[in-house]
Amino acid sequence: MPASGVVELWLVRHGESTGNVAASEATAARRDVIEIDLRDADVPLSRVGREQASAAGRWFRESAETDRPEAVWSSPYVRAEQTAQAIRAASDLPAVLVDERLRDRELGVLDLLTAQGVEARFPEEALRRRWLGKFYYRPPGGESWADVALRLRSFLVDLDRLAPGQRVLLVVHDAVILLLRYVCEGMTEKGLLELARTTTVRNASITHLVRPTGCGTWYAADFNIDQHLREQGAPVTEHAGESDAVPH
């Protein structure tokens, strides 16, 4: 009996971006604002990020034919699309398809602010964020993690219809990878936030979700692995998101 939906999901976080670098520099320098003059959607890969993306592509090229993704989807954000295209160029995977539901979480008025900047400029929002926790907190003009999970559920329903029985690669963002695990594995809020608290999804890392029958609950065969980068001689980088994952 043929599988009713997708049977494998390969999840790759985009390579290091210039925004990742700028955010880390701003946090280290204890600045309120991340100095970058682009929309979040337009932030490109750094030189290191391009190297990481190509390394991931070579790893997929060297994988067994029975493991290689049969379809490739990407967030529309430049850093993710550049990663997906670099993977494809190095591996000869299928053409990259784009869906806006795979985009990064929108931060609204908190965009381009460090944690220190949020405390200094929007103290009431910082207090509300601590009270509600990362999952339900929605900044003005932005999204909560629950909002992102809702659009991912919609995407996965469509993906099952478009790619039944297939292995699919998704090139996305750190929060999106965590939330795909939440949705696919049926995690609780507590389980998701503990995962977020203890794990930084590394740039160009690979997560592999498996569901052999094409229906029901997924399980994580691999999560946040970076051996492929080390094997290819590419740098391994960690750029964490918000640290206040657990409600107070």
N, C-alpha and C positions, 0 to 999 in steps of 0.2 A: 504494500500500500504506500503510495507516494506521500512524502512529508507535506503537511498542510501549511507550513510556514517556514521561515528562515531557520536553518539548523545550526549555524555558527555565526557569531559576531566577533570580528577582530576590531578592537577599539584602539586607536592611536591618538595620543595627545599631539597637537601640533608641536613642531620644533620650537626651540627658544626664539622668542620674538623680541623686537626692539623695545616693545612695551614691557616685557618681563624684565629686561635689563634696567630700564628706566625706573620701574617700580622698586626693584631691589636696591638700586642706588639711592632713591628718595627715602626709603625706609632706613637704610644704613646711616644716611646723613641727617635723619630725624627732621625731614621736611614735611610740610603739610600736603604739598601738591606734587604729583608725578609730572615731570617735565617732558611732555610729548605733544606735538602739535597736529595730531591726527585723530580722527574718529576711531573708536575702538574697532569698528569694522574694517578700517583701512590699515591697521598696524601690520607691517610685514615681518618676515623672519629676519633674524640677525644672521651674520655669517655662520656662527655656530649652529643656528637653527637649520640653515640650508644643508650643512654638513650632516646633521642628525637625520634629516628627512631622507637624504640620499642613502645613508647607511641603512635606514629602515627598509628602503626600497630594495637594496641589494640582498637584505635578509629574506624578504619575500621572494625574490627571484631564485634564491638558492633553496627555498622550501620545496617539499615534495608536491607534485602536481595535485595530489588528493587533499592537500592542506591549503592551497593558494585560494585567496578570495576570488569569487566569480563575479562580483559587482563591487563598485567603489562609490561611496557617498561621502560628501564633505559638507561641513559648515560653510556658509557663504563668506565668512570673514577671511580676509586676505591671508593671514598667517596659516589658517587651516587649508585653504585652497592651494597655497604654495606648497605646503607639506604634501598634500595629496598628489599634486602634479609631479613633484619630485619623486615620490614613491613610485608613481606610475612610470615615469621616465626610466627609472633604474630597474624596473621589474617587468615591464610590458603587461601590466594588469589592464583590465578594461577601462574605458573612458570614465572620467570622474563625473558623477552627477551631484547636483547641489540642492540642498533643501534648507530653507530658512529656519525650520524648526530645530535644526542642529546647532544654531548659533549659541554663543556664550550668553551667560546670564547678563541682563541689562541692569546697570547699577543706578540709573536715574541721577538724582542730584549728588550722589556720592561718587560718581565717575571721576577718575583722576585724583582722588584723595587717598592718602595713606590712612592707616588706622589712627595715627596721631592727628591727621587733618580732620577726620570725622569727629573726633573728640573735641577739637578746638572750634570747628565751624558749625557743627550740628550736634551740640551736646544732647539735645532732647532725642534726636534720632539714635545716637550712640546708646542712650539709656533704653530706648524702645527695642533696639536690636539685641541688647543683652537680655532684656526681659523675655522677648519672644523666641530668641534663638535663630540660627541661620535658616532653618527649614521654612519657618512661617513669616519671617521678617521681610517686608516689602518696602524698600526705600521709595520715597516720592518719585514718581516717574519711572520706576524700575520694576524688577520682578523679584519674587521670592523663589526659593528653591522649589516650593510646591507648584508655582506657576510653570517653571521649567519642566518639572516632571509631567505636568499635564500635556504640554506640547510634545514631549517625547513619547508619551503613550499614543498620541495620535499618529506620530510618524511610524512607530513600530507596527501599528495596525495596517497602515498602507504598505509598509515594507513586506509584511507577510503576504500580502496580496500580489505584490510586484515581483517577489523573488522567492517563491515557495521552493523549499528543498535546497536552497543555495547557501553558500558561505559568503558573508558580506563584510567588507571593510568599511568602517566609519572613522573619518578623521575629524576630531572634534576638540573639545576643551576640557580642562581638568574637572570642573564642576559637572559637566555633561557626562563624563565617564562615571563619576560617582553616582549620578542620578540614574544613568542607564542600569547600573548594578542594582540600585534601589528598586527600580521598576521591574526589571527582568527577574531578579531573585526574590522579589516579595519581601524586601527588608522592612523593618520598622523604622520609625523616625530615630529612635534611640540607637539602633544598629548603624544607620547611615551616619549619624553625627559622631559616633565613636570612630568609625572608619575615617571620617574627615579630620577628626582631631588627631589621629595617630599616623596619618599617611599623607605624604605629598605626592601627587601624581606627577612623575618626572616627564620632562619634555621628550617627545618621540618615544615614550614608553609604550609597551604593548599589553593590552588586557584581552583575554580570550574567553568568551562566554559560549557555552555549548548547550544544545538542546536537540539531541539526535532525532527525536520523533517530529520535530517541527511544531510542537504545541506544548503547553504547560510551562512549568517553572524552569528557568535556566540555572546552570551552575558555573562558577568561575574556574576554568581549568588553569588559567594564569592571570595574575593581576600585577600591573605596574612593573613588568620585567624590563630590564635594560641590557641583558647580556648581548643582544644583537648590536648595540652601540659599542660596547666594549670590544666585541669580536671584530668589528669593522674599524676600530681605532677612532671612533667619534667621541667627543666629550659627552659626559653625563651631567646634566644640569637640573637643579631643583629650584623652582620659583613658586613658593606657596601662595595660596590665596588667603582669605581672612582667617584669623586664628580663633575667633570667638564662636566656635561651632556649637557649644553646648549651652542650652538655656540656663539662666541663673534664677 
